[in-house]
Structures are given as structure tokens and as C-alpha cells.
Amino acid sequence: MLKEEVISNVLQFVKENNGDNYDYYVGTSNDPGTKMFSIHLVQPLGGIYKYVKLDNIEEASETKKQLISTFGFDGQLSDGSTKSQYLYIYKKTQSSKE
């Protein structure tokens, strides 16, 4: 999936699930389920989240950076893992850990 398509899908995801962009956290990982559920403590049932595999690691990193710097999402601008081809996004809650 291309960066522009992913950004459009993420913005639509936020619109469908309410809130502002800064209410959502974005990141990259080679294992987005483990990252969201074990590290960020997103609820697997009832949590608002999604992840998508991009065409390559560079696309994932650039997409994340653009969502944070241009669109106001929460997240770390660092590259993280060098194997992170997945972009994940979740709506922050009182129990999630950014």
C-alpha cells in the first residue's frame, strides 16, 4: 500500500471513530499486535486500532513521520526498528500507555 493511500485511510479511520488526530497514536513495528497490546496496553476487544503493511520500511517510516509532523498525530519521530514495515494507529485511552 502506498503512503498517500495509507494517510487517506488513516484520516478516514479517525473521522469514523471520532476525536481529533492528536487523540490517536501512530507507530511502526514489525509486530504491530504485540506492540499495541503488550507495550501500549491497547485493549484487543473494544479498543479502536488498526494496522497496515506498507510496501517497504522506508514508506512506513515516512508515513509515520508525515502523520505526526503534518497532521498532528501523537507518536515518536524516531525510526524505531529497522524492520518496521507495519504502521499502527490506536485511539489513546486512560489505560493505554504511549
NUKEKE-225967 format. One record per residue: residue in three letters; y, x, z of N, C-alpha, C in turn. Coordinates in Angstrom, 2 decimals. Layout:
<nodes>
NODE ALA Y X Z Y X Z Y X Z .
...
</nodes>
This chain:
<nodes>
NODE MET -1.17 0.85 0.00 0.00 0.00 0.00 1.24 0.89 0.00 .
NODE LEU 2.23 0.56 -0.77 3.44 1.36 -0.89 4.44 1.07 0.23 .
NODE LYS 5.27 2.05 0.52 6.25 1.97 1.60 7.13 0.72 1.51 .
NODE GLU 7.67 0.43 0.34 8.57 -0.71 0.18 7.86 -2.03 0.47 .
NODE GLU 6.60 -2.12 0.04 5.81 -3.32 0.28 5.51 -3.49 1.78 .
NODE VAL 5.19 -2.38 2.43 4.90 -2.42 3.86 6.14 -2.83 4.64 .
NODE ILE 7.29 -2.27 4.31 8.53 -2.62 5.01 8.82 -4.10 4.85 .
NODE SER 8.67 -4.62 3.65 8.87 -6.04 3.41 7.91 -6.89 4.24 .
NODE ASN 6.65 -6.46 4.30 5.64 -7.19 5.08 5.95 -7.14 6.58 .
NODE VAL 6.42 -6.00 7.06 6.75 -5.87 8.48 7.94 -6.76 8.82 .
NODE LEU 8.96 -6.77 7.99 10.13 -7.63 8.23 9.73 -9.10 8.22 .
NODE GLN 8.83 -9.48 7.35 8.33 -10.86 7.30 7.51 -11.17 8.56 .
NODE PHE 6.71 -10.22 9.01 5.91 -10.36 10.23 6.82 -10.64 11.43 .
NODE VAL 7.91 -9.90 11.55 8.86 -10.11 12.65 9.50 -11.49 12.53 .
NODE LYS 9.88 -11.86 11.34 10.51 -13.17 11.14 9.57 -14.31 11.55 .
NODE GLU 8.30 -14.17 11.19 7.31 -15.21 11.51 6.99 -15.27 13.00 .
NODE ASN 7.17 -14.16 13.72 6.80 -14.11 15.13 7.99 -14.08 16.08 .
NODE ASN 9.18 -14.30 15.55 10.41 -14.40 16.34 10.82 -13.08 16.99 .
NODE GLY 12.04 -13.06 17.45 12.59 -11.86 18.07 13.38 -11.04 17.07 .
NODE ASP 13.93 -9.97 17.57 14.69 -9.03 16.76 13.84 -7.79 16.50 .
NODE ASN 14.24 -7.01 15.53 13.49 -5.80 15.19 13.28 -4.90 16.41 .
NODE TYR 14.30 -4.78 17.27 14.19 -3.89 18.43 13.21 -4.42 19.48 .
NODE ASP 12.73 -5.66 19.31 11.70 -6.21 20.20 10.30 -5.72 19.83 .
NODE TYR 10.21 -4.97 18.74 8.92 -4.51 18.22 8.87 -2.98 18.22 .
NODE TYR 7.68 -2.47 18.46 7.44 -1.03 18.46 6.60 -0.69 17.24 .
NODE VAL 6.96 0.38 16.54 6.17 0.84 15.40 5.71 2.27 15.66 .
NODE GLY 4.54 2.58 15.15 4.00 3.91 15.28 2.97 4.17 14.19 .
NODE THR 2.47 5.39 14.16 1.41 5.74 13.22 0.23 6.30 14.01 .
NODE SER -0.95 6.10 13.47 -2.15 6.59 14.12 -3.30 6.59 13.13 .
NODE ASN -4.26 7.45 13.37 -5.48 7.41 12.56 -6.46 6.40 13.14 .
NODE ASP -6.17 5.89 14.35 -6.98 4.87 15.00 -6.04 3.87 15.69 .
NODE PRO -5.42 2.97 14.92 -4.39 2.09 15.48 -4.89 1.14 16.57 .
NODE GLY -6.13 0.70 16.49 -6.65 -0.20 17.52 -6.67 0.47 18.88 .
NODE THR -7.24 1.66 18.94 -7.29 2.41 20.20 -5.89 2.72 20.69 .
NODE LYS -5.02 3.13 19.80 -3.64 3.48 20.19 -2.93 2.27 20.81 .
NODE MET -3.01 1.12 20.14 -2.31 -0.07 20.64 -2.94 -0.60 21.93 .
NODE PHE -4.28 -0.74 21.94 -4.93 -1.41 23.07 -5.12 -0.51 24.28 .
NODE SER -5.40 0.76 24.08 -5.67 1.66 25.21 -4.43 2.39 25.70 .
NODE ILE -3.57 2.81 24.79 -2.39 3.61 25.16 -1.18 2.71 25.43 .
NODE HIS -0.91 1.79 24.50 0.27 0.92 24.64 -0.02 -0.35 25.43 .
NODE LEU -1.28 -0.60 25.75 -1.70 -1.75 26.55 -1.35 -3.10 25.91 .
NODE VAL -1.40 -3.16 24.59 -1.22 -4.42 23.87 -2.46 -5.27 24.12 .
NODE GLN -2.27 -6.55 24.34 -3.38 -7.46 24.58 -4.09 -7.78 23.26 .
NODE PRO -5.39 -7.45 23.15 -6.11 -7.72 21.90 -6.15 -9.22 21.56 .
NODE LEU -6.24 -10.06 22.60 -6.22 -11.51 22.39 -4.87 -12.04 22.86 .
NODE GLY -4.14 -12.63 21.98 -2.85 -13.20 22.33 -1.67 -12.28 22.07 .
NODE GLY -1.91 -11.00 21.87 -0.82 -10.08 21.56 -0.37 -10.27 20.11 .
NODE ILE 0.87 -9.91 19.86 1.42 -10.02 18.50 1.47 -8.61 17.93 .
NODE TYR 0.60 -8.34 16.98 0.49 -6.99 16.43 -0.16 -7.05 15.05 .
NODE LYS -0.01 -5.96 14.33 -0.71 -5.77 13.07 -0.70 -4.29 12.74 .
NODE TYR -1.56 -3.90 11.85 -1.53 -2.54 11.33 -1.96 -2.56 9.88 .
NODE VAL -1.53 -1.53 9.18 -1.79 -1.45 7.75 -2.04 0.00 7.37 .
NODE LYS -2.94 0.21 6.44 -3.22 1.56 5.95 -2.35 1.82 4.73 .
NODE LEU -1.60 2.92 4.79 -0.76 3.30 3.66 -1.52 4.23 2.73 .
NODE ASP -0.94 4.51 1.57 -1.61 5.31 0.56 -1.87 6.74 1.00 .
NODE ASN -0.98 7.28 1.85 -1.17 8.65 2.33 -0.37 8.85 3.62 .
NODE ILE -0.59 9.99 4.23 0.03 10.31 5.52 1.55 10.36 5.42 .
NODE GLU 2.05 10.93 4.34 3.50 11.05 4.16 4.16 9.68 4.07 .
NODE GLU 3.53 8.75 3.34 4.08 7.38 3.23 4.13 6.71 4.60 .
NODE ALA 3.08 6.89 5.40 3.05 6.29 6.73 4.19 6.83 7.59 .
NODE SER 4.36 8.14 7.58 5.40 8.77 8.37 6.80 8.33 7.92 .
NODE GLU 7.03 8.33 6.63 8.34 7.93 6.10 8.63 6.45 6.36 .
NODE THR 7.62 5.62 6.26 7.80 4.19 6.52 8.20 3.97 7.97 .
NODE LYS 7.49 4.63 8.88 7.81 4.51 10.30 9.24 4.98 10.57 .
NODE LYS 9.60 6.12 10.04 10.96 6.66 10.26 12.02 5.71 9.72 .
NODE GLN 11.78 5.11 8.56 12.76 4.19 7.98 12.86 2.91 8.81 .
NODE LEU 11.75 2.39 9.30 11.79 1.19 10.14 12.59 1.45 11.42 .
NODE ILE 12.46 2.64 11.98 13.17 2.98 13.21 14.65 3.25 12.93 .
NODE SER 14.95 4.13 11.99 16.33 4.57 11.79 17.17 3.57 10.99 .
NODE THR 16.59 2.86 10.06 17.36 1.94 9.23 17.32 0.50 9.72 .
NODE PHE 16.17 0.08 10.23 16.00 -1.33 10.58 16.02 -1.60 12.08 .
NODE GLY 16.12 -0.57 12.91 16.31 -0.75 14.34 15.07 -1.04 15.17 .
NODE PHE 13.90 -0.72 14.65 12.69 -0.89 15.44 12.60 0.19 16.51 .
NODE ASP 11.85 -0.09 17.57 11.60 0.89 18.61 10.44 1.77 18.15 .
NODE GLY 10.44 3.03 18.55 9.36 3.95 18.20 9.83 5.37 18.30 .
NODE GLN 8.90 6.31 18.16 9.20 7.73 18.22 9.39 8.27 16.81 .
NODE LEU 10.42 9.05 16.59 10.67 9.61 15.26 9.78 10.82 14.95 .
NODE SER 9.05 11.33 15.94 8.17 12.46 15.68 7.03 12.05 14.75 .
NODE ASP 6.42 13.03 14.11 5.36 12.75 13.16 4.04 12.36 13.81 .
NODE GLY 3.82 12.70 15.06 2.57 12.37 15.73 1.40 13.12 15.11 .
NODE SER 0.28 12.46 15.03 -0.92 13.07 14.48 -0.74 13.36 13.00 .
NODE THR -1.30 14.46 12.56 -1.22 14.81 11.13 -2.19 14.00 10.29 .
NODE LYS -3.01 13.18 10.92 -3.98 12.35 10.20 -3.62 10.87 10.25 .
NODE SER -2.39 10.56 10.50 -1.96 9.19 10.74 -1.59 8.46 9.45 .
NODE GLN -2.56 7.83 8.85 -2.33 7.09 7.62 -2.08 5.61 7.88 .
NODE TYR -2.27 5.16 9.13 -2.04 3.78 9.50 -0.68 3.62 10.18 .
NODE LEU 0.00 2.54 9.86 1.22 2.15 10.55 0.86 0.93 11.39 .
NODE TYR 1.25 0.95 12.66 1.01 -0.21 13.50 2.34 -0.72 14.05 .
NODE ILE 2.36 -2.00 14.37 3.54 -2.64 14.92 3.08 -3.68 15.93 .
NODE TYR 3.78 -3.75 17.04 3.49 -4.81 18.01 4.77 -5.26 18.68 .
NODE LYS 4.72 -6.51 19.14 5.85 -7.07 19.87 5.73 -6.62 21.32 .
NODE LYS 6.79 -6.01 21.83 6.79 -5.49 23.19 6.76 -6.64 24.19 .
NODE THR 6.02 -6.42 25.28 5.94 -7.40 26.36 6.15 -6.66 27.68 .
NODE GLN 6.17 -7.41 28.77 6.33 -6.79 30.09 5.13 -5.90 30.42 .
NODE SER 3.96 -6.22 29.86 2.76 -5.43 30.19 2.49 -4.29 29.19 .
NODE SER 3.19 -4.29 28.05 2.95 -3.20 27.10 3.67 -1.94 27.57 .
NODE LYS 3.18 -0.82 27.09 3.71 0.49 27.51 4.16 1.25 26.27 .
NODE GLU 5.45 1.39 26.13 5.97 2.11 24.97 5.99 3.59 25.25 .
</nodes>
